[in-house]
């Protein structure tokens, strides 16, 4: 009963994450990219469950906790790839050219960025004694799901995007208003940064505030 309740909690959290991520990408990028980002979560979980089963791990409190822990991290790569492909296509590239360019540009940062998170969890494997055996599940599960998410982001999503994202997308009125709205905020931010670093006193206050 407890595992069943935990699985229900995982499913609920997963669905909420898919919805929130999809809405964010829908607002800032587009509906096709939102769909791609949403697909990345169940695909990553599917690969993770296969690997966990292969190495003899069961669904228990620790594996479920690890999966929920990794949910917020695993979608980053998918969002980066979706947004980058959208930008390349809007710059006139075909979906295939956009996919290749995105993979070439972001492959290493995404892989290395994910590995830094993996390496932060790996020392837990070295914990000795009964406690070590108990918590070893966490770094192993987190590592598997993060690597799965990278594989999905740099291999599967670009392939799907080539088929789904149309060439020469025409911006509707909503997209134009959305772009204009965000451009205003970007311009305000840029102007604020320029003012901060033109004035030494303001720059010093800014840096002290960060510290």
Buried (B, 14 or more C-beta within 10 A) or exposed (E): EEEEEBEEEBEEBBEEBBEEBBEBBBEBBBEBBBBBBBBBBEBBBEBBBEBBEEEEBEBEEBBBBBBBBBBEBBBBBBBBBBBBBBBBBBEEBBBBBBBBBBBEEBBEEBBEBBBEBBEEBBEBBEBEEEEEEEBBBBBBBBBBBBBBBBBBBBEBBBEBBBEEBEEEEEEEEEEEEBEEEEEEEEEEEEEEEEEBEEEEEEEEEBEEEEE
